[in-house]
Amino acid sequence: MGVQGKKWMYLLVLTLIWGSSFILIKKGLVGLSAIQVGALRIVFTAFFLFSVGFKRMGEIKKQHWKWIALSGFLSSFFPPFFFAMAQTQVDSGVASVLNSLTPLNTLLAGTLFFGITTSRKQAYGVVIGFVGTLILILKGAEFNPDQNYWYSILIILSTLGYALNVNIIKKHLTDISALAVTTGNFVFIVLPAFIILWATGFFETVMASKEMQLSVLYVTILSLFGTAFAKVLFNKLIQIASPVFASSVTYTMPLLAILWGVLDGESFSFLQLMGGCIILVGVYLANNRKK
């Protein structure tokens, strides 16, 4: 299969995996706290990655480590906590749509910090995308007055972390394998996550609660596929495609995530759906550059 075919195959698989991640987070929160979901996700993912990727870390040279550490905290440490905390107040479908800001923030980060030039069409896409975000958040707060939409800020911060990570990998880490990069990320973040998990009292209570044990199962599935496998696949995609193409997996993720949410009893207002569509229009424009 050629490079172009691989790009689209990776994009499809990531859509299926990450589109299902939001409902898994929601199910994990039934028996676990948001902090426990985030920490457990990191610890489980590290275990899976170390078991298959430890030998590949020999590829990492001295000059790589600072970028791998920064990449790890931006993309793999803070977002699991932020998304779990946000989804205590915001529906999983809304979280997935807000995650679509990643390509827009990737473009902004590339322009502001990495010297990537931006076309006028892409700039319009960024503006349109953020207009859609405001509509989604404000109308969502009206439609669901029992939910605290200020928590949406945590998702937006996560997309900024993802955006910086994409540009860091593209500029500084394309000469080592995706598995080495991803495993190296977790070398730095697994110990803090384990300490946080231990401090929550997780190990003293998990065996006494069937509800917690079921939630642990959901987080295990999320960690193995939604974090470990998907992150390696995503890093491969970054290395063979443009940063904005790689992050445009968020085009199709919301469709699957919203479907999961509706099946689980969530509802969207018409204006929320309009805001989500406006975001995706902005992402489309931002992902298109004049030849």
Solvent accessible surface area in square Angstrom, and as a share of the most:
residue,aa,sasa,rsa
1,M,154,0.69
2,G,49,0.47
3,V,88,0.51
4,Q,109,0.48
5,G,32,0.31
6,K,79,0.34
7,K,31,0.13
8,W,141,0.50
9,M,81,0.36
10,Y,28,0.10
11,L,15,0.08
12,L,110,0.55
13,V,46,0.26
14,L,0,0.00
15,T,14,0.08
16,L,99,0.49
17,I,27,0.14
18,W,39,0.14
19,G,0,0.00
20,S,24,0.16
21,S,6,0.04
22,F,9,0.04
23,I,16,0.08
24,L,30,0.15
25,I,5,0.02
26,K,55,0.23
27,K,60,0.25
28,G,0,0.00
29,L,32,0.16
30,V,93,0.53
31,G,16,0.15
32,L,9,0.05
33,S,54,0.35
34,A,14,0.11
35,I,66,0.33
36,Q,17,0.08
37,V,1,0.01
38,G,0,0.00
39,A,0,0.00
40,L,3,0.01
41,R,24,0.09
42,I,1,0.00
43,V,27,0.15
44,F,50,0.21
45,T,0,0.00
46,A,1,0.01
47,F,141,0.59
48,F,46,0.19
49,L,3,0.02
50,F,62,0.26
51,S,81,0.52
52,V,104,0.60
53,G,0,0.00
54,F,133,0.55
55,K,191,0.81
56,R,100,0.36
57,M,31,0.14
58,G,63,0.60
59,E,50,0.23
60,I,13,0.06
61,K,109,0.46
62,K,185,0.78
63,Q,111,0.49
64,H,7,0.03
65,W,78,0.27
66,K,136,0.58
67,W,65,0.23
68,I,0,0.00
69,A,20,0.16
70,L,81,0.40
71,S,0,0.00
72,G,0,0.00
73,F,63,0.26
74,L,39,0.19
75,S,5,0.03
76,S,1,0.01
77,F,19,0.08
78,F,91,0.38
79,P,2,0.01
80,P,8,0.05
81,F,15,0.06
82,F,46,0.19
83,F,8,0.03
84,A,0,0.00
85,M,60,0.27
86,A,0,0.00
87,Q,16,0.07
88,T,69,0.40
89,Q,58,0.26
90,V,4,0.02
91,D,24,0.12
92,S,1,0.01
93,G,0,0.00
94,V,2,0.01
95,A,0,0.00
96,S,0,0.00
97,V,5,0.03
98,L,0,0.00
99,N,10,0.05
100,S,0,0.00
101,L,0,0.00
102,T,7,0.04
103,P,0,0.00
104,L,0,0.00
105,N,3,0.02
106,T,2,0.01
107,L,5,0.03
108,L,63,0.31
109,A,7,0.05
110,G,0,0.00
111,T,56,0.33
112,L,124,0.62
113,F,137,0.57
114,F,37,0.15
115,G,68,0.65
116,I,60,0.31
117,T,100,0.58
118,T,50,0.29
119,S,22,0.14
120,R,178,0.65
121,K,77,0.32
122,Q,6,0.02
123,A,45,0.35
124,Y,119,0.45
125,G,0,0.00
126,V,15,0.09
127,V,94,0.54
128,I,56,0.28
129,G,0,0.00
130,F,63,0.26
131,V,70,0.40
132,G,0,0.00
133,T,6,0.03
134,L,109,0.54
135,I,45,0.23
136,L,0,0.00
137,I,29,0.15
138,L,109,0.54
139,K,65,0.27
140,G,0,0.00
141,A,40,0.31
142,E,120,0.54
143,F,89,0.37
144,N,18,0.09
145,P,113,0.71
146,D,125,0.65
147,Q,38,0.17
148,N,59,0.30
149,Y,12,0.05
150,W,195,0.69
151,Y,72,0.27
152,S,0,0.00
153,I,81,0.41
154,L,31,0.15
155,I,0,0.00
156,I,39,0.20
157,L,80,0.40
158,S,2,0.01
159,T,0,0.00
160,L,74,0.37
161,G,7,0.06
162,Y,46,0.18
163,A,0,0.00
164,L,50,0.25
165,N,8,0.04
166,V,0,0.00
167,N,3,0.02
168,I,5,0.02
169,I,1,0.00
170,K,67,0.28
171,K,121,0.51
172,H,54,0.24
173,L,0,0.00
174,T,62,0.36
175,D,105,0.55
176,I,12,0.06
177,S,27,0.17
178,A,3,0.02
179,L,31,0.16
180,A,0,0.00
181,V,0,0.00
182,T,0,0.00
183,T,0,0.00
184,G,0,0.00
185,N,4,0.02
186,F,1,0.00
187,V,60,0.34
188,F,71,0.29
189,I,0,0.00
190,V,33,0.19
191,L,114,0.57
192,P,43,0.27
193,A,0,0.00
194,F,90,0.38
195,I,92,0.47
196,I,57,0.29
197,L,1,0.01
198,W,152,0.53
199,A,75,0.58
200,T,52,0.30
201,G,21,0.20
202,F,12,0.05
203,F,87,0.36
204,E,120,0.54
205,T,65,0.38
206,V,18,0.11
207,M,155,0.69
208,A,94,0.73
209,S,31,0.20
210,K,176,0.75
211,E,99,0.45
212,M,19,0.09
213,Q,69,0.31
214,L,98,0.49
215,S,2,0.01
216,V,25,0.14
217,L,95,0.47
218,Y,61,0.23
219,V,0,0.00
220,T,40,0.23
221,I,69,0.35
222,L,0,0.00
223,S,0,0.00
224,L,69,0.34
225,F,105,0.44
226,G,3,0.03
227,T,4,0.02
228,A,6,0.04
229,F,100,0.41
230,A,0,0.00
231,K,31,0.13
232,V,22,0.13
233,L,17,0.08
234,F,19,0.08
235,N,7,0.03
236,K,86,0.36
237,L,0,0.00
238,I,0,0.00
239,Q,43,0.19
240,I,64,0.32
241,A,7,0.06
242,S,57,0.37
243,P,17,0.10
244,V,20,0.12
245,F,25,0.10
246,A,0,0.00
247,S,1,0.01
248,S,1,0.01
249,V,4,0.02
250,T,3,0.02
251,Y,48,0.18
252,T,58,0.34
253,M,3,0.01
254,P,3,0.02
255,L,114,0.57
256,L,41,0.21
257,A,2,0.01
258,I,32,0.16
259,L,95,0.47
260,W,100,0.35
261,G,0,0.00
262,V,82,0.47
263,L,128,0.64
264,D,53,0.28
265,G,67,0.65
266,E,16,0.07
267,S,61,0.39
268,F,34,0.14
269,S,19,0.12
270,F,147,0.61
271,L,73,0.36
272,Q,1,0.00
273,L,77,0.38
274,M,76,0.34
275,G,0,0.00
276,G,8,0.07
277,C,80,0.48
278,I,43,0.22
279,I,0,0.00
280,L,41,0.20
281,V,79,0.45
282,G,0,0.00
283,V,0,0.00
284,Y,127,0.48
285,L,39,0.19
286,A,0,0.00
287,N,40,0.21
288,N,49,0.25
289,R,114,0.42
290,K,149,0.63
291,K,244,1.04
